[in-house]
Amino acid sequence: MDFIKKYFLLVICFLEVSVSFSADLPRAIQRRFDYFYMEATRQRNLGNYAEAYELYKHALLINPNAPEALFDMASFCSVLGSREETQAYYEKASALAPKNNWYQQVLGNFYYRNNQIDKAISVYEKMAENSEKADVYYQLLSLYTQKQDYEKCILALDKIESMDGKSEQVSMEKFRMYLRLEQKEDAFKEIEALVQEYPNDLHYKVMMGDLYLDNDHPEKALELYKEILKEEPQNVQAQLSMVSYLEKQDRKADAQVTLENLVLNPLLDSGTRASVMRKIIYNSEEAKDDSTKVLAMFERALELPQDGADVAILGTQYRIMKKMPKEDITSSLRQVVKIDPTNVGARLQLMQYAFDREDLDDAIQLCQEAIDYTPEEIAFHYYQGLSYFQQERNEEALKVFQRSIQYITPDTDQELVSNIYGAMGDIFHAKNRNKEAYEAYDSALVYKPDNTLVLNNYAYYLALQKKDLEKAESMSFRAVKADPKSFNELDTYAWILFLEKKYTEAKIYIEQSLKNGGDANSGILEHAGDIFYMNGETEKALDYWLQAEEKGGTENEKILKKKIKRKKYIEAK
């Protein structure tokens, strides 16, 4: 079949050459073009892109001015990353089919994506000449705005308004454009038109008052604000604008009273109330007032019904800014989670404070409350399990860690998951369930291959069993490389080298461990004695063993005493 197809294509190609002798040239060329173009499209739809590309090229050899083939070739070039060819094909296709709005739109978008804004504008302006829809003018509006050509923006908005009728959105946009052009009279007219169009929407009256205030007509602004507040005394926008008016009139005391009254406005949502409180805080800091006044306002504001925790969160941030005692900050954080039990950040901060004061029971309780509300937040499972583990409540810790695994997703923090499996490994090892411990450590390293704590513990426990020492050495070396100042990691690596009878290397690393703080650890001191003994330095070995005995707490004190007594290394069994 492939042979027949190739033969057929060769015949067609031959006909292209010989057709010049035919009296029916245009129709024959069209038929051949149609065949190759349709076959190219079919191959593209089948996913045979290489074949389709060659067929499109061939179709264009037959008819170089076929806009549909040019347009499709532009798409291919775009995928291949050839921007210049893509642009050339799109431009030629659009020029040959000027009434094809789809071609024009794609070309305009291509120009826009490639930051050729002027060319994009030119395309859309031509489209707009024959368009009866506002969509093209919205696109032009976006482009004009990007060029900061606000006069043309207004022309586009006028055209949109003539097509779709007057609307709040268009009027507001014209208002903003007039302000940018500093054509304040026209801006006033747009707002006045909105006030007349929507007389019951006081929002526009407030905006008009603000415009008066910003343009040195404070008396007109005040008149409007009073009119609005008479009609709606709790109008938040008008009250905020009144504060601006009072501040511009240098009536700061009156402005502050208005702000304080506004904070207690029961119609305020928590976000707006928090914004007003920020203004109160700013004024307080500017005046260098006592923070007790601000704290009193927070207390009064929080006595009102809350639809969110914004005010409580701001109160916490303020206490932190003022470096208040942790007890006060903790109390404020508890208020946050009382209003919003799902606030993860506040609970994590509370838990950190619990760890700081070593109140593990409180940490466990905080985590449980968080798990009840947000069980998918795996961090709370981890810290609860860690708290149990630090209390040596290993069974409870293990249950928490195992429960947390069901909430792991591809988006879960990889390091956190690694730490959970690492902690499970430590618990399994403590319970002499070494097979499960090593499986947990392997899982931990899948999620974070450079988890130094897991690498170190895994390697050390293998060394204790004198098992897989080559693997233990590799893991321990990675831990040392990641954290070269850790005396624990250095000791583990030295001890594995010792077990492999690499005594000279072991001495180098145990000396580094001692230098970095390991000389305060009895187990490391005993290891140092063993390593120095095998390096032929008996006196130094005896000195380290004696130091280890003095500190106490070694794994096998009986063997240590025998080493000291006999002045020789004795292997533990």
N, C-alpha and C positions, 0 to 999 in steps of 0.2 A: 504493500500500500504506500509506504514512504517513497518507493521508487516511482510509482505512478504519479504521486503528488508532485515530486521534484520534476518529473518529465513534463507534467502539465504546466508548471510554472515556467519552465524553459520555453515551452511553446508560446506562452503568453508574452514572455520577454521578446521572443523572436517577432511576434506580431507587432510589438511596439515599434520595432525598428522598421519592419516592412510596411507598416500601415501608412507611411508617408506617401505610398503609391496609391492609397485607397482614396476614392472620391468621397467616402463617408468619414473623414478624419475626426471631426469634433465628437460625433456620437461614439465612435470606437474608443477614443481616448477616455470619454466619460465612463463607458462600460468598464474599461480596464481599471480606471481609478476606483470606481465603485466596488469592483471585486476586491482589490487589495485593501481598500479602506475598511470594508465590512469584515474581511478576514482578519485584519489587524485588531479590530474592535472585538471580534469573537475570541481571538487568542488572549487579548487583555482580560476579558471577562472570565476566561478559564484559568487565569493566573500565569499564563506563559508570557511573561513580560519581555523577555529577550526577543522572542519571535515577533511579538506585537510591535516592538520598537523598530525592528528591521523592516517589517511590512509597512508601517507608517512612513518610514523614510522612503521606501520604494513608491508608495502612493504619491508622495510629494514630488518625486522625480517626474511622475506622470503629469501631475497638476500642481505646480508650485504655489498656486494662488487659491488653494482650497482652504477656506477659513477653518472648517471643522477639523481637518488634519493638522493644520498649524496649531490650533488650540490644544489638541490632544498631545502633540509633540512637546508643547510647552509644559504640560503636566509631567511628562516623562523627564524632561530636562530638570524640572524643579526637584523631583525625587533624586535624580543623579547629582544634584548640587551645583549644576551649571547655571548660575544666576544670569549671566549675560545672554546665553542662548535662550533661557526661559523668557527673559524680557523681550528679546527680539521676536520670538514666536508669538507671544501674547500681543505685542504691539501690531504685528502684521495681521494677525487674525482679526483684531478689533478694528483696524483700518479698513479691512476688506468687508467687514460686516458691521458697519457703524450703527445699525438699528438693533443689533443683538445686545440687549441690555445685560444679559448674563456675561457675555464676553467683556463688556465695558466694566461691569462691576468687579469681575475677577482681576482685570488689569488695574483698576483703581486700588483694590485691596493689596495687590502685589506692590504697587508703588508705596502704599502706606507702610506695609511691613518692612520695606527696605529704606524707609525714611526719605522717600522722594515726595515730600508733601506737596510741593508745587505741581508736580505732574499728576498726583492723585486729585488735587483740586480741579485741574484742567479737565480730567476725565469726568468727574462728577458734575462739573458745570455744564458740560456738553450733554450729559444725560438729563440734567434738570431742564434743559431747553424743550425737551419733548416729553417730559414726565408730568403726569397729572396726580402723582402721589407725593405725600410729604416725606416719605422715607429718604429720598435722595437729599432733601434739604436738611434732614437731621444729620445725615452723614457729612454734608458740607459744614453744618454748624460745628460738628466735632473738629473738623479739619481747620476751620477758621479760628476756632478757639485755641487750637494748638499753635497756630501762627500768630496768635494775639491780634488778629485782624477783627476788632470788635465792631467796626462799622459794617463789615460784611456779615458778621454774626447777626446783627439787627435786621439786615435785609433778608437773611435766611429765615429768621423768626417771623418777620412780616409775611413772608410767602407761606410759611407753615400756618400762620393764623388765618390767611385768606383761604387756605384749602380746608383746614379742619375746624375753623371757628376759634373764637377767643377762649382761652383756657388759663387756669391758674398757673400751670407749669410754664407756659410760654410767657405770660406776663411777668412772672418772677424772674425768668431768664433775661428778658428784655430790661427789667429793672436793674439787674446786676451788670449787664453790659453798659447801660447808660452811666452807672456809677464808675465803671472802669474808664469810660471815656470822659469822666467828670462833667457829663451833661446832666446836671442835677435837676434842672427844670423838667426834662423829659422823664427822669427817674421818678420825680414827684407825680407826674401825670399817670405813669403806670400804676403806682401805688394807689392814687386817688381813684383810678378806674376800678381797681380791685376792691377798694372799700365800697364803692357804689354797687359793684356787681355782687359782692357778698357782704351785705350790711350786718348780718348776724354773726359773722366771723370776726371776733375782736382781735384776732391775730394780726390782721392787716392794719387795723388802727394802731396797734402797738408799733408795728414796723414804720408806719407813717410818723408816729411820735419820735421814734429813734432817728429817723431821717432828719426831722426838724432839729433834734438835739445835736446831731453830728454836724449840722450845717448852721450853727450859731443862731438858732431860733428856739431858745430854751422855753420862752413863755408859751409858744404854740405847742411845744412838746408837753409841758406841764398841763396845759388845758386838756389835751387829749388823754393823758394818763389819768387825770382826775375824772374825766368823763367815763373812761373804761372802768375805773375802780368804783365809781358810783353805781354803775350798772352791774358789776361783778366784783365785789370787794376782795374775793380770794384769788383773783386772776394773777397767776404766778408770773407770767411774762411782764405784765404791767408793773408788778411790785419790783421785779428785778430792774426794769427800766427806770423806775422811780429812784432806786438806789443809785444808778448811774447819774441821774439828774442831780440828786442831792450832793454827790461827790464832786460833780463839775461846778456846783455852786459853793463848794468848799464847806458844806454843812456835814462834816464827817460824823459828828455825834448823832445827828438825825439819820444819816445813812446807816450807821451801826444799829440803831434801834429798829429800823425798818428790816435790816437783815435778820436780826434776832427774832422779830415777829414772824418773818417769812419762814425761818427754820421750823417754827411751830405750826405752820399752816398745815392742817390735816389733809388737804388736797394734794400735797406734794408727794410724788413717788420718791422712792429711796435714792434713786440716781440724782434727781434734781436737788433733794435735800442735802446730799453729800456735796454737790457742787456749791451750794450756798455756804455750807460749813467750811469748804476750802477757802472761800472768800473771807469768812470770819477769821480763819487761821492766818491768812495772809495779812489782814489788817492788824491782827494781834502781834504778829512778828514785826511788822513795820513800826508799830507803836511801842514795841518792846514791853508789852503788857504781861502781867502774871498769867501763867498757863492755867491757873485755877478757874479763871473765867471761861476759858474755852472748854475745859473739862466739864464745867457745870452745864454749858450749852449742850454738850454731847449727852449728858445724863438726861436732860429734859427732852432732847430730840428722840432718844431711845425709849422714852416712856410711851411714845406714840406707837400706834400699830405700824409694823414694818412689812413692806412687800418685798424686801430684799435686804441683804446684809451690807450694802454699800456704806452706810453711816457707821456701823460697828467696825468695819474694816478700816475706814478712815480714822476712827478713834484709836484703833490699835497702832496704825502707822504714826499717828501723832504722838502717842506715848513712847514709841520707839525713837522717834526723832528727838523728843525731849529727854531721852535717856532715863526714863523712869524705871523704878525697880521691876524686876522680872515678875514679881507677884502681881503688880498692877497690869502688866502686859498679859500675863496668863489669864487674869480675870476678864480682860477685854477680849481675848481670843475665845474664851469659853462663851462669851456673849455672841460672838460671830457664829460659832457652830450651833448655838441654841436657835438662832434665827435661820441659819442655813446648814442643816446637818450634813449636807453633801460637800461642804467646802473643804477640799483636800488640803490646800495650802495651810489653812488655819490649824487643822488637826496635826499635820506634820510638824508645825512649829510648836504646838503644845507637847507633842511627843518628844521633840528635841529638848524642851525645857525639863520634861520628866527624866530624860536620860542624864541631863546635866546635874540634877539634884539626886541622881541615882535612885529615883522612885520607880522601880520596875513594876510594882503593882499598878501604879497609875498609868504607866505606859501600856501595860497589858489591857487595862480597862479602856483607855482611849482608842487603842487599836480595835478592840471588839466593837465599840460604838461605831467606828468608821466602817468596819467590815459589814455591820448590819445595814448600813445605808449605801455603801459603795463597795460591794464584794469584789468587783472587777479590779479595784485598785490594789494590785498585788503587793505594793510597798507595805501596806498595813499588815498583811499576812507575814511578810518577812520580819518586820520589827517586833511583832507579837511573838513569833517563834524565837527570835533572838533574845527577847526578854526572858522567856521561859528557860532558854538554854543557859543564860547567865545565872539564873536561879537554880541551875542544875535540875530542872524539871524536864528531863530529856524526853520522856514519853509524850508529854503535852506539846513540847516543841516540835517533835517529829510529826505529830498529828496535824499541827498547823501547817508545817512545810508541805506535807503530802497533800493536804487539802488545797493549798495554793496553786498546785500544778495545773488544776483544771481551768484556771483563769489565764494561763499563758497563751498569748496570741503572737502572731508575727510582729506586731507593733510593740510588744512588751519590751521594756529596757533589758537588753541582753546581759549587762553586767549584774543587774538585780537577779535575774533568773540563775545566772552562774553562781551567785552568792548563796541562793537558796539550796541549790544542789550541793554546793560545797559544805554548807552547814549540815545538811542531811548526811553527807559523807562522814563528817566529824562525829555525829551522834551514832551512826552505825558502827564506827570504829570503837567508840567508847563502850558499845554494847557487845564488842567482839564479833560483830557481823561483818567481817572484812570483805567478803565477796560483794555484799550490797554496798559497802562503803566505797569500794573501788569503782563499782558501776555508777554510783552517784558522782564521784569525782570525774569520771570520764564524761558524763553528761554536762557537768559544770564547765569542762574545758571545751566542749563543743560550742557552748554559747559565748565563752570568753577564753580563747586559748592562752592569753597572757595573765590569767588570774593568779597572781603571785602567791596568795595565801593557799589556794588549792594546790598549785604546783608544789609548794614547799611541804604541805602536810602529806599529800599523796606520796611524794618522794620519801619523806621521813618514815612514814608507816611501812612502805615497802622495805626500807633499810632495816627497820626493826625486825622484820620477818626474814631479812637477808634474801629477799625475793626480787627478781627482775631488776637487778642492780644497774644494768645498762640503761633501762628505761628510767629508773629513779635518778641516775646521774644526769640524763638528758633533761628531765623535767626540772631538777634542782638547779642546773646551770641556767636554764631559761629564767627561773625565779631570781637568781643572783644578777643576771644581766639586766632584768627589769628593775631591780631594786638593790643596787650594789652596796648600799650602806646599811642594810638590815643585818644585824648580828645573828638573827634566827636563821635567815636564808643562808648566810655564810657558814654557820655552824652545820646546817644540814648537808650542804655540799661538801664541806670538809669531812664530815663523818662518813658519807657515802664513798668518797675517795679513800678513806682509811679502810673501809670494809673491802674495797677492791685492791687493797695493798699498795695504793699509790701514795705512800707515806710522805714523800717530799712535797707533792702538790697539796696534800691534806694540811701540812704544816703552814703553807702560805695562806690558805683560806681561814684556818682557825686563828692565826695571828690577826688577820683582818677583823674577824668576829670579835675577838677580845678587845681590839683597839676601838671598835664601834659600840661598845657597851656590854659585850658578852661577858666581861669579867665580873659582872654582878650576878650572873646566873650560875648556880651550882652545877647543873647538868653540862653546861658548856665548859666550865672549868675542868670537870672530870674528863670530858672528851679531849680537852687540850692536853691533860696529863697523859692519856692513852696515846695520843698522836706523837707527843714529844718523846715518850718512851720508845716507840717504834722507830723514831729517828735517832736513837742512841743517846738521847739527852735525859738520863735518869734523874739527875738532881732537879732539873726544871720540872720533870714529870711529877716527882714527889711533891714539889712545892705547889703545883696546881691541884693535886689530889687533896693536900692538906687544906688549901683554900676552899675546895668544894665541900670537904667535911665540915669546916667551920660554918659555912653558910647553911648547910643542911638541905634536906628536901630532894636528894638525888633519888633516882629510880630504884637503885639497889644498894642500900647503905652497907650491907654485910660485905658485898664484893668490894666496895670502896675501901672498907677497913682492911680487908685482906691485901689489897694493892699497897696500901700505906705500910702495913706491917712487913710484907715480903719485899717491898720496893721493886715490884715488877707488875707488868700488865697481866690481868686475869680476865679471860673472855667470859662474858655473861652468857648463860644458857637459856 
